[in-house]
Amino acid sequence: MSKKKLSREEKNKIKEEQKQFKLENLRKKTFPKHINVPTQEIPRNIEIPSPEIIIKSEKVSLSDGTPRIENNPDIYKSMLVEFELCSKDVVGNWSWGTKRSLLDTEFKSIIEPYLEHPKNTKWGTIENERYGQKNKTKHHHIPVGGLQDEVQERWKEINLLYPEVFTFRVSGKKRIFGYRIINKYFIVWWDPPHKIIPQ
């Protein structure tokens, strides 16, 4: 009995299903519990590590014998902050007039000098820093749903699939917005007027 030949469309569909099945199994087995994994694959044109690279890097034990991250989701708190620039959003302005891109002049004169402090600090220390009479948290995670509506839309438009941002308070109203993967912080936006969060 001869086998029925599959059409090209059917073959491609089977390949895609196998790919998604393997990727989902890989996520379930190795992705740290503290990272909310997106249900769809991260686009390859985005300038951040792919899910596969993140999985491999997080699965390896630290050289000092520290337990693997998937067994200890808070291990990043004992690691030094590392900064990366996410240059995905480089055009246009927010509705309140601030440019979305990181301007070279601002980065060199304000942001870069500021980063000298936190980059030599552990994440646990950063997250515990306070300021003001009300003892507010200085730097913290914020769910993407807690940002301005247009910011949430822009987050999706530039294919950032992470469920939360992390913000650094530089001074006064000035904030840096980005996201954290283990101990690496990817800078996305510079927010001098503190408008990205609804006031």
C-alpha positions in Angstrom: 0.0 0.0 0.0 1.6 3.3 -1.1 1.9 6.2 1.3 0.0 9.3 0.6 2.3 12.2 -0.4 2.0 15.2 1.8 1.6 18.7 0.2 4.2 21.3 0.9 1.7 23.2 3.1 1.1 20.0 5.2 4.8 19.4 5.6 5.4 23.0 6.7 2.5 22.7 9.2 4.0 19.5 10.7 7.5 21.1 11.0 6.1 24.1 12.7 4.1 22.0 15.2 7.2 19.9 15.9 9.2 23.1 16.5 6.7 24.6 18.9 6.4 21.3 20.7 10.2 21.1 21.2 10.4 24.7 22.3 7.6 24.4 24.8 9.1 21.2 26.3 12.5 23.0 26.6 10.9 25.9 28.4 9.1 23.7 30.8 12.2 21.8 31.7 14.8 24.5 32.0 13.3 28.0 32.3 13.6 29.6 35.8 10.3 29.8 37.6 10.8 33.5 38.4 10.7 34.4 34.6 7.2 34.5 33.1 7.9 32.9 29.7 6.0 34.3 26.7 3.7 31.8 24.9 5.1 32.8 21.5 8.7 32.8 20.3 10.6 36.0 20.6 11.2 37.5 17.1 14.8 36.9 15.9 15.2 40.6 14.8 15.0 41.9 18.4 18.4 43.0 19.8 18.2 40.9 23.0 19.1 37.2 23.7 16.7 34.6 22.2 14.8 32.3 24.6 17.2 29.5 23.8 20.3 31.5 24.7 18.7 32.7 27.9 17.8 29.1 28.8 21.3 27.9 28.2 22.9 30.7 30.2 20.6 30.3 33.2 20.9 26.5 33.3 24.6 26.6 34.0 25.8 26.7 37.7 27.9 29.6 38.8 31.6 29.1 39.1 31.6 29.5 42.8 29.2 26.5 43.2 26.1 28.5 43.7 22.9 26.4 42.9 21.4 26.7 39.5 19.1 29.6 39.0 16.0 27.5 38.3 16.4 26.0 41.7 16.9 29.4 43.4 15.0 32.2 41.6 16.3 34.9 44.0 20.0 34.1 43.2 20.2 37.2 40.9 20.0 39.3 44.1 23.5 38.2 45.0 24.8 39.2 41.6 26.2 42.5 40.4 24.1 44.6 38.1 25.2 44.6 34.4 23.8 47.1 31.9 23.0 46.7 28.2 21.4 49.2 25.8 18.3 48.0 24.0 18.3 50.1 20.9 14.9 48.8 19.6 13.1 52.1 20.1 14.9 54.9 18.3 12.2 57.0 16.6 9.3 59.2 17.5 8.1 61.1 20.5 5.7 60.4 23.4 2.5 62.3 23.4 3.9 64.6 26.1 6.8 65.6 23.8 9.7 63.5 25.2 11.8 61.7 22.5 11.7 57.9 23.0 15.3 57.3 21.8 18.2 57.6 24.2 19.9 60.8 23.1 23.7 60.6 23.0 24.1 63.9 24.8 21.8 62.9 27.6 23.3 59.4 27.9 26.9 60.8 28.1 26.1 63.6 30.5 23.5 62.1 32.8 22.8 58.4 32.4 26.3 57.1 31.9 27.7 58.8 35.0 24.8 57.6 37.1 25.3 54.0 36.1 28.7 53.9 37.6 27.1 53.4 41.0 24.6 50.6 40.4 26.8 48.6 38.1 29.1 47.9 41.1 26.2 47.0 43.3 24.3 43.7 43.9 20.6 43.5 42.8 19.5 42.8 46.4 21.0 46.1 47.5 19.5 47.9 44.6 16.0 46.6 45.3 16.2 47.6 49.0 17.3 51.2 48.4 14.8 53.8 49.8 14.3 57.5 49.6 12.2 60.4 51.0 10.3 60.8 54.3 7.8 58.2 53.2 10.6 55.7 52.7 9.6 54.8 49.2 11.3 52.1 47.2 13.9 53.9 45.0 14.2 51.3 42.2 11.5 48.6 41.5 9.7 46.3 39.2 6.4 47.5 37.6 3.9 45.3 35.7 3.6 46.5 32.1 -0.2 46.9 32.7 0.7 49.7 35.2 2.2 52.0 32.5 0.5 54.6 30.4 -1.7 53.1 27.8 0.4 54.4 24.9 3.6 53.0 26.6 1.9 49.6 26.8 1.1 49.8 23.1 4.6 50.8 22.3 6.0 47.9 24.4 4.1 45.5 22.1 4.9 47.4 18.9 8.7 47.0 19.5 8.2 43.3 20.3 9.2 43.4 24.0 7.3 40.4 25.4 8.3 40.7 29.0 5.4 41.1 31.6 7.2 43.8 33.7 9.6 46.6 33.5 12.2 47.7 36.1 12.8 51.4 36.7 15.8 53.2 38.2 15.2 56.5 39.9 18.1 58.8 38.9 17.1 61.9 40.7 13.9 63.9 41.3 11.5 62.8 38.5 14.1 61.4 36.3 13.8 57.7 35.6 15.3 55.0 33.5 13.0 52.2 32.2 14.0 48.8 31.0 13.8 45.1 31.9 15.9 42.6 33.7 17.0 39.1 32.6 18.8 37.5 35.5 21.4 40.1 36.5 21.5 42.0 33.2 19.4 45.2 32.8 18.4 46.3 29.3 17.8 50.1 29.1 14.9 51.0 26.9 13.7 54.5 27.7 14.9 57.6 29.5 12.0 59.4 31.2 13.0 62.8 32.7 9.5 64.1 33.4 8.3 60.8 35.0 5.4 60.4 32.6 5.7 56.8 31.6 3.7 55.8 34.8 0.3 57.4 35.2 0.4 60.1 37.9 
